Amino acid sequence: MGEVVIVGGGPTGLWLAAELRLAGVEVTVLERRAERDPHSKGFTIHPRTMELWASRGVGESFVTQGRRVPDSHFGLLDHRMDYGTLDTPFPYVLLLAQPKVEELMEGYARDLGVHVRRGHAFTASTQETDRVVVRAEGPGGPSTMETAFLVGCDGAGSAVRSAAGIGFPGTGSTAYAWVADVTLDDPPAVPYFQKTNEAGQVLVVPIGPGLHRVAGVDGAGVLGYEGQPAEKELRAWLVAVAGTDFGLHDPVWVSGTGSASCLADRYRSGRVLLAGDAAHRLFPAGGMGLNVGVQDAWNLGWKLAATVRGWAPDGLLDSYHAERHPVGAATLRLTRGQTALMTTFTPETLALRSVLDDAIARVPEFSRFLAEQASGIGVSYGRGAGDHPLVGTRAPDLRLSGGPGLFALLVPGRYVFLDLTGTGRALPGRVTTSPEPPTPPGLVVCADEPVESRAGWRRVRAALIRPDGHVAWASEEDDDAALRSAAATALAATTRVRTPGS
Ligand SMILES: Cc1cc2nc3c(=O)[nH]c(=O)nc-3n(C[C@H](O)[C@H](O)[C@H](O)COP(=O)(O)OP(=O)(O)OC[C@H]3O[C@@H](n4cnc5c(N)ncnc54)[C@H](O)[C@@H]3O)c2cc1C
């Protein structure tokens, strides 16, 4: 019997597969397409996704391939959110074509030993007490396999979701956004052109040698709602909104996306889990879907690995739904809000756009709040009563004296114990005396100086960071013995495997 089968070799499935392999789990990816789609749905990569790559040691290989833009839009308002104010080593959005992202992810996953079976389509599954029976159709005909867990990363139309009987409530499409990758003989003078008025909305950005992406919404009914618009209609749309067709010709790819948005009612049903678009269908407003999907995978990977390996404490796998479903709901709210701004062009909505535009331009806290939501930097998973205020928050790339930053310590995909007393006084004895078991599975220990100057971290004397970079435990305890005891309790909670003397 296999350990994990992932359906879908898009960005979510590939990143999840890599995370599982990193933890030594045997994983198979079924991908129905024989070849990767060469056309790019997404281009926008937000800071938290770059932090995730950096926390696995592959940040440079992605970031050097893209183009950095210091700000991002909200609902294509004229004033943009300044990402330079975010506390991250990546204070910008990265423009990187989705096929390139997938190619780099697949290379990384394959290097770790992930096996992607292309041309294999999932067709059905049934759950039994201790396994899932998965049926697929491949070049050699139908096949059946058994696995301990099945994860649907198979996009918005997820067949895994349907087979598991998981509901996908939401709204239908009332508007369409169009993207067309085209040649422009007379492109806009600015690298990033956008315009919104009663006739709709147009965004024009260069995406490669001789190629521009024209995207937006038709408010004047020029493009129609049936079938793919022809070149002539695309030009008419541009003229209606922008006053010129920029010399558009030879579209190589035209695609329309409806404004429907839905959220799975459960991210887990027994041995079946969902991640990415399979769990949340979002209108492409603000470039969120790929980012949120990959971040789902980051949350799920180490939890599922711990479960498969048998050391997950009770409830760890269920915490995937508890933590990521609210993030999916919040993202849906954010994109629906932007959808309203991007798809209706009444005088009232245009006035609302103008009010929000002013707020972004004049109220830095408002702009920063939106930037934290859109960038993923603001995601926090909450904490229990009595926990330190940092628990559940994303740990920034803490600078530690004489060594690498926190993200580099996370590269092995393990818990990181930070002793910030400067003398190793926070470390429980069993951790210092033995680097091998009985050390809890996957623990990297870092004893260091208390060098952090960030407000929330200044007084912290020890912290435990999860493999996905969120704070599991932190303490400002001054008494060394009490600190060690609290640390031992926090460490013990990471695993159900009990060690001698614990
Ligand atoms: C026009 C547009 C622009 C966008 N721009 C951005 C952006 O800038 N930034 C951003 O973050 N997001 C953006 N998105 C959203 C982003 O493209 C998606 O959220 C992202 O692709 C989701 O990744 P995924 O891996 O979850 O699903 P998918 O990319 O849909 O991958 C699912 C995979 O599963 C495979 N599959 C499906 N069914 C089966 C089956 N039965 N058996 C086997 N395999 C199967 C599919 O072939 C596919 O490879 C945009 C979307 C659109 C439409």
The ligand as an SDF file (V2000), in Angstrom:
LIG
                    3D

 53 58  0  0  0  0  0  0  0  0999 V2000
   -6.5190   34.2950  -15.6870 C   0  0  0  0  0  0  0  0  0  0  0  0
   -5.9870   33.8230  -14.3710 C   0  0  0  0  0  0  0  0  0  0  0  0
   -4.9760   34.5270  -13.7630 C   0  0  0  0  0  0  0  0  0  0  0  0
   -4.4890   34.1180  -12.5280 C   0  0  0  0  0  0  0  0  0  0  0  0
   -3.4860   34.8250  -11.9290 N   0  0  0  0  0  0  0  0  0  0  0  0
   -2.9920   34.4250  -10.7400 C   0  0  0  0  0  0  0  0  0  0  0  0
   -1.8960   35.1000  -10.1440 C   0  0  0  0  0  0  0  0  0  0  0  0
   -1.3550   36.0560  -10.6990 O   0  0  0  0  0  0  0  0  0  0  0  0
   -1.4450   34.6590   -8.9290 N   0  0  0  0  0  0  0  0  0  0  0  0
   -2.0410   33.6100   -8.2890 C   0  0  0  0  0  0  0  0  0  0  0  0
   -1.6320   33.2810   -7.1660 O   0  0  0  0  0  0  0  0  0  0  0  0
   -3.0470   32.9200   -8.8540 N   0  0  0  0  0  0  0  0  0  0  0  0
   -3.5260   33.2960  -10.0690 C   0  0  0  0  0  0  0  0  0  0  0  0
   -4.5290   32.5870  -10.6570 N   0  0  0  0  0  0  0  0  0  0  0  0
   -5.0350   31.3880   -9.9750 C   0  0  0  0  0  0  0  0  0  0  0  0
   -4.0660   30.2100  -10.1720 C   0  0  0  0  0  0  0  0  0  0  0  0
   -3.8130   30.0150  -11.5450 O   0  0  0  0  0  0  0  0  0  0  0  0
   -4.6660   28.9720   -9.5480 C   0  0  0  0  0  0  0  0  0  0  0  0
   -5.1310   29.2990   -8.2610 O   0  0  0  0  0  0  0  0  0  0  0  0
   -3.6340   27.8480   -9.4350 C   0  0  0  0  0  0  0  0  0  0  0  0
   -3.3600   27.3070  -10.6970 O   0  0  0  0  0  0  0  0  0  0  0  0
   -4.1620   26.7480   -8.5070 C   0  0  0  0  0  0  0  0  0  0  0  0
   -3.2160   25.7400   -8.4290 O   0  0  0  0  0  0  0  0  0  0  0  0
   -3.6640   24.2480   -8.0900 P   0  0  0  0  0  0  0  0  0  0  0  0
   -2.4280   23.4400   -8.1720 O   0  0  0  0  0  0  0  0  0  0  0  0
   -4.4320   24.2590   -6.8240 O   0  0  0  0  0  0  0  0  0  0  0  0
   -4.6960   23.8630   -9.2200 O   0  0  0  0  0  0  0  0  0  0  0  0
   -4.4670   23.7640  -10.8020 P   0  0  0  0  0  0  0  0  0  0  0  0
   -3.4170   24.7260  -11.2380 O   0  0  0  0  0  0  0  0  0  0  0  0
   -5.8120   23.8650  -11.4160 O   0  0  0  0  0  0  0  0  0  0  0  0
   -3.8640   22.3320  -11.0160 O   0  0  0  0  0  0  0  0  0  0  0  0
   -4.6780   21.1970  -10.9200 C   0  0  0  0  0  0  0  0  0  0  0  0
   -4.0120   20.0880  -11.6900 C   0  0  0  0  0  0  0  0  0  0  0  0
   -4.7950   18.9250  -11.5190 O   0  0  0  0  0  0  0  0  0  0  0  0
   -4.8820   18.2570  -12.7590 C   0  0  0  0  0  0  0  0  0  0  0  0
   -6.1050   17.4430  -12.7220 N   0  0  0  0  0  0  0  0  0  0  0  0
   -7.3870   17.8700  -12.7310 C   0  0  0  0  0  0  0  0  0  0  0  0
   -8.2220   16.8260  -12.6640 N   0  0  0  0  0  0  0  0  0  0  0  0
   -7.4630   15.7150  -12.6160 C   0  0  0  0  0  0  0  0  0  0  0  0
   -7.7570   14.3180  -12.5530 C   0  0  0  0  0  0  0  0  0  0  0  0
   -9.0090   13.8570  -12.5270 N   0  0  0  0  0  0  0  0  0  0  0  0
   -6.7190   13.4450  -12.5160 N   0  0  0  0  0  0  0  0  0  0  0  0
   -5.4210   13.8830  -12.5370 C   0  0  0  0  0  0  0  0  0  0  0  0
   -5.1000   15.1960  -12.6270 N   0  0  0  0  0  0  0  0  0  0  0  0
   -6.1090   16.1060  -12.6470 C   0  0  0  0  0  0  0  0  0  0  0  0
   -4.9220   19.3740  -13.7860 C   0  0  0  0  0  0  0  0  0  0  0  0
   -4.5110   18.9160  -15.0540 O   0  0  0  0  0  0  0  0  0  0  0  0
   -3.9450   20.3630  -13.1880 C   0  0  0  0  0  0  0  0  0  0  0  0
   -2.6200   20.1640  -13.6290 O   0  0  0  0  0  0  0  0  0  0  0  0
   -5.0370   32.9770  -11.8910 C   0  0  0  0  0  0  0  0  0  0  0  0
   -6.0500   32.2590  -12.5210 C   0  0  0  0  0  0  0  0  0  0  0  0
   -6.5200   32.6670  -13.7420 C   0  0  0  0  0  0  0  0  0  0  0  0
   -7.6030   31.8760  -14.4080 C   0  0  0  0  0  0  0  0  0  0  0  0
  1  2  1  0
  2  3  1  0
  2 52  2  0
  3  4  2  0
  4  5  1  0
  4 50  1  0
  5  6  2  0
  6  7  1  0
  6 13  1  0
  7  8  2  0
  7  9  1  0
  9 10  1  0
 10 11  2  0
 10 12  1  0
 12 13  2  0
 13 14  1  0
 14 15  1  0
 14 50  1  0
 15 16  1  0
 16 17  1  0
 16 18  1  0
 18 19  1  0
 18 20  1  0
 20 21  1  0
 20 22  1  0
 22 23  1  0
 23 24  1  0
 24 25  2  0
 24 26  1  0
 24 27  1  0
 27 28  1  0
 28 29  2  0
 28 30  1  0
 28 31  1  0
 31 32  1  0
 32 33  1  0
 33 34  1  0
 33 48  1  0
 34 35  1  0
 35 36  1  0
 35 46  1  0
 36 37  1  0
 36 45  1  0
 37 38  2  0
 38 39  1  0
 39 40  1  0
 39 45  2  0
 40 41  1  0
 40 42  2  0
 42 43  1  0
 43 44  2  0
 44 45  1  0
 46 47  1  0
 46 48  1  0
 48 49  1  0
 50 51  2  0
 51 52  1  0
 52 53  1  0
M  END
$$$$
